[in-house]
Every structure is written in C-alpha cells, then in structure tokens.
Amino acid sequence: MALLTIREIKERTEAFFLSKGVANARLDADTLIAYSLGIKRLELYLDLDRPLTETQLVALRPLVKRRADREPLQYIVGTVDFCDMELKVDRRALIPRYETEELVELVNETLSEEPNTVLDLGTGSGALALALAKKYPKASVDAVDVSVEALSLAKENAVALELDARVRYHEGSWFSPLGLGEQRYDLIVSNPPYLTEEEMATAEPEVVAHEPHSALVSGADGLDDLRLIFEDAASHMKLGGLLALETGIAQTEALDALAAAAGLQGECMKDLSGRPRFYFARKVRESLLA
C-alpha cells in the first residue's frame, strides 16, 4: 500500500477537523503535522509530496484525535507565543489570549514613565508578570494567584525565560497575601475572571471542557472578582498609580461605578476591533480608604 504524502495527510486532517467544527482547521492541521514531525510549519510546504512513514502517522494520530475532541491546540503542543515570549501552557492555567497582549501594549502607551513596582493579580501562566518584567527590566514585579498549580506553571515559565530572579510569587486570593498595603505599586495589572455563568454555558467546547472555570467565570454578572479587586486596589496603589484590567465588553458602566466608589479615576479602553475590552483606573488622590 502506497504511503500517504504530507499533502494528502494535510487535506484529510483539515477535512476531519472541519467535520468536527474545529476553527482554523487548516492552520491547526498544519501545526499538528509539523509538531509531530519536529519541523516548522512553513517547512511542510517545501516538501508536500514527501511520504510519511507508519511510525510518523502513529505519532500524529493521537494529536489529531485530541484536537478533533476540541482540546485547545495550545495544550496539545504545550506552548503559546505571547509578547515575543514562548510560554509553556497546560490545564493548570488559562491560555493567554491575543487581547491580553493588547493590554500590555496599551499599558506601555499609557504610562508616562517606567514603573518601579508592578503587581500582576491572578497571574495564571505568568504571562503578564513576565511580559512586564521583560519590558521594564528595572521594575520589581510581584505575581499573585490563588491556584498552587498555576503558580507552579508561572514559575516554570519564569525559569525558562531566565526571569525567575525578577518576579516574586504569592499564593492567595487577589490582594490577600500582600498584607494591608505595606507595599504600594506604580502599576497593577490583571486579567481576572469576568464571564457570566450564561456566557460560559455558550462558550466554545475548548473553553468549557478544557480550561479552568475558576479563571473564567465570576458570578451571575461576571463582576464578583472585579468587585474584590476594586475594593482593595487603592490601598495598594501609589499616588498616580495605574490599575489596568482586561474586562467584559458589556461591563463599562458597572466598572465606572466601582472605580468611583474606590476613589479612582477610571476610563474604558478599546481593543483593536473597537470593543470596550479594557478598563484603566488611576489613583489621582489619597483618601481615607487608601
């Protein structure tokens, strides 16, 4: 029996993914074939008529099945590119999204000077803390997460990127492991849970079945964790400090109210598609609450 070529395997895998409702079927097929062969994706196109051995097909088949079962591609290949860094990702933490890269870019555009102290709340894989440690090499960076498993992943990424000496990790919920404001920050960032239960129920299978729900859902209105963050933010911010959040696109009015109640000056920031994806709040005055 004739061996199948890369071209034929690509076509069959893409068609199989399409039948299973996989988004980006062609890209995902290319990525998994290249990953299984230990080559770059673009190298496939230099050798499309190369036949694959049975041993190579045996290595590829379980990867294709996992993706057809709607396991996220990033969990299968084990990495994701984020802000010019390669991060290890697995079920211990949420997969960093492109929108969160936009948050890093917006922070950099917004700050008039480099921060000396940075805090990442709900660090997950460590994406924001590590991106900001890399961008601001003189800054002291703290990262908090309630999940021991997520913190272990973040630390592994820090070591791999040789940034482990730059970031301190704290286990706990939001500001709780940091005390009562002994340390204040120029910049606090977070991509907290902000989906409602209803939104989670209609999310893609990749999200519902594979990513940690605790990193995604935050009560009936998606604001439970954001309320907790705003409640304690001012007492951990320096005067002039910035709180930069990734949020739900229908939460601006509620976030304005939370910022005002916390004594912060807030504003919605739009993503590249024009959606109100981020919320920035400044500490413009000291108050009895902070």
N, C-alpha and C positions, 0 to 999 in steps of 0.2 A: 504493500500500500504506500502510495506516494506521501511524503511528508508535507505538511502544510507550511506555507510561507508566512512570513511576518505580515504581508499584505492580507492574506486570507484570514489569519487569526485576528487582525485588526478589524476587518469587516464583520466577522462573526461575533466578536466581542461587543462591538458597537451596537449591532442589531439586537443582541441579547440584552444589553443594558437599556436600550430604548423600549424593549418589550416589558421591562421591569419598572419603567418610569424614572430611570436614573437621569438626572440633569447632567448636561455636559458629557454625554455618552462618549463622544469621540475623544475628547481630552482625557477622560478617565480611562478609557481603553488604552490609549497611547501610554499614559502614565504607568499603569499597572504592568503592561508588557515590558516597557523599558526598565521598570523597577525590578521585575523578576529576572531580567537578563543582566542587570548590573550596568546598564548604559544610560546615557542621557536620552530624553525623549526625542530630541531632534535627530539623534543618530539612527533612529528607526527608519527615517526617510532616506537615508543614504544606502540602505540595504534591504529594501522592501521585499525583494524576491529571495531572500535568504530563508531556507527551510529551518524549522525548529525541530529539535530532537524530541523524542518522547519524554526524556528526563526534563527538558525545559518546559514542556507542556504540563507535566506533573507538578512542577513548581508554580506555574501560573494559575492552574485551575482553582485552587482554594482561594486565591486572592480575588479572582473574578466572582466566585460564589459569594464571598463576603460583601463585595460591592453591590452585587445584584440583590442581596438581602438588605441593602440600604445602610450598611455600616459606612460611616464617613470615610472618604478616601484618605484623609489625613491620618486617621487612626490606623489604617491599613499599612501605609508607607511609613508611618511613625514620625513624620516631621511636617512642619509648615514654615513657609518663609514669612517673616514679619519684620518690617523696618530694617531690611538688609541683614537680618539675622536668621539662621536656621534654628528653629526651636523644636525640641522633642515634644510630641503630644501623644496622649493616650487617654483612657477613660477616667483618669484621675482629675482631669480639669477640662473646662470648656476650650474648644478650638478657637484660637484668636482669629477674628474676622478682619477684613479689609477696612471696615468702618472704624475699627479701633486704631488702625494705622493712621487714619484721618485725624483721630483725636490727638495723637502725638504731634502731627504736623500743625494742627490748629493751636495747640499749646505753645509750640515753638514760635509761631507767628504772633501770638498774643503777648507773650512775655517781653517786657522791655529790657530785661537783663537776666542773665542765667541765675537759676535758683541755687541757693546754698543747701537747702534742705528739701527733700522730696519724700512723699508718702504715697504708696500705692495700696489702696484698700481692696481686698478681695483679689489678690494677685494671681490666683489660678496657676497657669503655666509660668508665670513670671514675666509675661510679655511686656507690660507697661513699665514695670520696675527696671527691667533690663534694657529696654529701649531708651529710657530716660537716663539711666546710669551711663550708657554708651554716649548719648548725646551731650550730657552735662558731666564731663569727667571730674570736675571739682566738687560736685554735689555729694552730700551724704544722703543715702537712699534707704528708706525703711519699707518693708512689704509685709502686709498682714493677710492672713487667711484663716478661716475657721476650720478648714479641712487639712488634717495632717498629711493626707495623701497628696493634695495639691501642693502643699509646701515642699514635700519631698521632690516632686517633679520640678518645681521652680528652682530648687537648689541644684538639681542635676543640670538644668539649663545654664544656671549661673556658672557652674564649674566648667561646663563645655565651652562657654564663651569667655572664660577667664575673667569673669566679673564677680566671682564669689567673694572677693575681698571688699567689694564696693557696696554690697547690699546686705542689710540685716533683716532677718526674717522673724516674724512674731506670730504665734498661734493664738487665735481668738477671733471674736466677732467684732468687726469694724474697729472702733477706737478702743475697745475694752482692754487689750493688752498693753496699751500705751500710757496708762495712768490717767491723771486728771489734768492734762495739759502742760505737764512739765516740759515736754518737747513741742515746740511750735514749728510750723512748716511754711516755707515760701510757696510750695506747690503741693496740693493733694489731688490725686487722680483716682478715678475708679470707673470700672465697667461692671456695675452691680447687677443683680437680677432685677429685671423690670417688666417681664412679661406677666400678663394676667393668666389665670387658670384657663380661661376661654381661649386665649391666643395660643397657649401651649397645646391645647387639645387639637388645634387645627394646623400645627406646625408640621414640617416635613418629617417623614419617618426617621431620617438620620438624626434629627434633634430629639424626637420623642423617645425613641428606643435606645439611643446610644449615649447622648451627652448627659452630664449630671443635672438633674432637675433643679437642685438647690442653687445652681449657678445661673438659672434662667428665670424661674418663677418667683414672684414676690407678692403673694396675696391676691385678693379678689380684684384689686385695681392696679396691681403691679407696682405699688408705691411703698410697700411696707419697709423695705430696706433703705430706700431713698429717704424716708422719714427719719430713720435712725441716723443716717449719715448727716443730714442737715441739723438734727438735734444737737450733735456734739461737734460739728465742724468748726464753728467759730472759735471755740476754746482751744483748738489745736492749730489755728492759723496765726501767722504773724500779721501785723497790720500791713495791708497791701497785698496779702497773700491771695492765691487763686485756688479755687476748687473747680476742677474740670471733670465733668461726668459724661459718660455715654448713657443715653436715656431712651425711653419710648417716644415715638414721634407724635403721640397724642397727649403728652403729659406736661406741656409747657405751662399751661395755666396753673396747674397744681404745683409745679416746681417754683413758679413765681411766688406763690403764697408761702411755700416752705422757706424759700430764701428770705423773704421779707420777715417772717416770724423769727428767723435765726439772726436777723440784723445784718444780712449780707445783701450786696447789690448784684442781682442776677440778670442774665440775658440768655436767650436761646441762640444757639449757633447751628447753622445748617450744614448738612453734608454736601458732597459734590453733586448729588442729584436734587438738591434743593429742599430736602426734608429736614424738619427740626429735630435732628438726631442727637445733638449735644447740648449741655447746659453748663455755662460758666458763671461762677459767683465769686465776687471779690469781697474781702473784708476791708471796708473803707473807714471804719471807725471802731474804737474799743467800746465795749459796753459792759454792763454788769453781768451779762451772760458769758462773757469771754474775757 
